[in-house]
Amino acid sequence: MFKVISSNVCKKSLTRFSIVAQAHTAAPVAPGHHAVEHQFKQTEVYPRIGNREIVGFGRNGEPSYFDAPDCPCPAIRWREDSPEIKALREKAKGDWSNLTLEEKKALYRADFRSTISETTAPTGDWKFMLGSILGIIGATIWGYYLFTKKIYPVKMENSSREHQARMLERMIAESAGRVEGVSSKWDYEKGTWKK
């Protein structure tokens, strides 16, 4: 499991964890699966996969199980073999017409957690997301109302009309914006706004 990698550049040895082993001889072909030369010994990946059988390459060559419609054959079986499943596998090596529908379903569920239609079925997650977004929007509106009306209801002096009128008079008196601003629209000779 641990691999020592020697480096000529820095004259040090690096130790890294690796489950990628040397290619081994092909394991016996599991019923219903293609012959794949495994690059893993089951004892090397035992802590991760338990006693489940490695039956194929999977998505990326790692011995892991996941349901995905674009890669319908996982690298390992879903369940570990029980004595009942082992007996069914031996029976399945013969004629499948001798198997009942329940036995076929039990074999399928031992290999796969869910069917493709169960994997692609809508989950309703959009309802949770929409509810969360609407809840956040509602909380924001209530927070704004709480802050503007209850916590900080005092109006600032500079937001009143009287203060704005005083500031406009001051800007005109100081000739602020003579070229394009407020003072450019004021007629200083007549004391009124230009027309």
N, C-alpha and C positions, 0 to 999 in steps of 0.2 A: 504494500500500500504506500509506503514511503519510498521515494526514489531519490537517489543521490546524483546530482548533476554536477559534474566537474567543469570548471571554466578555465580555459587557458589564458584568458585576458586578465582576470583579477587574481588568479592563483588561489581561489577559494572554492570550497564545495558548497553547493546550495542543496538544501533538503526541502523537498516540497511534497505535499500530499497529492497523490494521484491514484485514481481508480482505473485509469487506462492501463491495461496490462498488455503483455505480448499477445499476439494472435494465437489462439489455442485450436485444438482440433475441433471439428464440428460436433456439436452435441446431437443426440438423436432427435429427429424431427418430431415436434409435437403434432398431434392430430389436428388437421385443419390449418396448418401454418406452413410456410415455405421453409426450405432448409437455409439456415443462415449461419455463417461461421461467426460464432460469438467472440468478441474481443474481451469478454469479462468472465472471470470465474465467479460462480455464485457465492463462494466463500469470501471473495474480495468485496463484494457489495452487499453482503448479508445484513449489516446493520441498517441499511437504507431500505431494502426491499423485503426483508424477512425471508421466509421460505418459498416465496413465489417464484415460479418458473420463468426464465428468460426465453421468450418465444420468437423474438424478431428484432429488427433494427430500431423500430420506433421512429420518432421524428428526427432526432439528432444523434442516434447511436448510444445515448445514455440509457441505462436500465431504469426507466421511470414510467409511471402510469399517469396518463391524463386523457380526458375525452376531448377530442377535437374533430369536427366534421371534415377538415381538410387533411387530416392524417388519422384515418379510422382504425389503424392497427397499432396499438401501443406495444412497447418493447417487452412488457411483463404482463402476467395475468393479474386480474383484479383481486382475486382471493387466493389464499394459500390452499393447497390440496388437502381436503379432508378425506377420510376413508370412503364416504359416500360418493364424492366427486371422482376419486380414483376408480371406484367400481363403475361409475357411469362412463368414464373415459375408456375403460377396457371394453365395455359394452358397445361404445360408439365406434370402436375399431372395426366392428362387423357391419352388418346391414343397418342403415339408419331407419329403415321402415320398422324395425323391431323396437325402436325407441318411442315412448309416448311423447305427447306434446309437452307435458310437464317436465319430463327428463331432458328434452331438448332445451327448454327454457332454463332449467337448472344449469346445464352445461354452458349456455350463453352467459348467464349471470355470473358464473364462476370466472369467465374470461373477461367480461366487460361490465362496467358499472352501470352504463346506460346505453340506450339505443341512439342511433343518429337523430331520430325524430325527438327523443327526449332531450338530447343535447342542444338541438336548434330551437326548441320550443321557447316561446316568449316567457320571460321570468317575471315581468311586472316591475322591474327595477326603475323604469321610467316614472312610475307613479311616486316612488320614494323621492327621486331626484326633483320632480316637479313640485311635490309637496315641500321639500326642503327649500327650494328657490323661492316659492311663494311665502313660506314662513319667514325667510330672511328679509324679503321685501316688506312684509307686514311688520316685522320687528323694527326695521329701519324707519318706517313711517311713524310707528308709535313712539320710537325713541326721539325722532325729530319733534313730534308734537309735545312730548314730555319736556324736552329741553327748552323749546321756544315758549311754551305757555306756562309751565309749572316751575321749572327750576330757574330759568333766567327770563322772567317776563318783563324786565326793565328795558324800556326803549332807550337807545343811545341818543344823546343830544344831537349829534350830527346827522341823524336820520330824519329830523323834523323839517317841515317846509320853511319855517322861519330861519333856521340855521342855514339852509341851502340858499335862501334869498340873501342873507348877510354875506355868505361866501361869494356869491355872484357879484354883489356890489363891490366887494374888496378886490376881486379879480379885475373888474373893470377899472377901478381906481388905480390899481398897480399896472395897468395896461398889459395884463398877462395874455399871451397869444395874439400879439398885434398883427402878425402876418396871416395866420389861418385859424386862430383860436377864437375865444369869446370876444376879445377886444376888437377884432377885425369886423365884427357884426354890430358894433356899437358906434353910433355917431356922437362924437364928443362935442361937436359944435352945437347940435340941437338937443343933446341929452336924451336921445331916444334910440331905439333900435333902428338900424338901417332897413330900408324897404327894398 
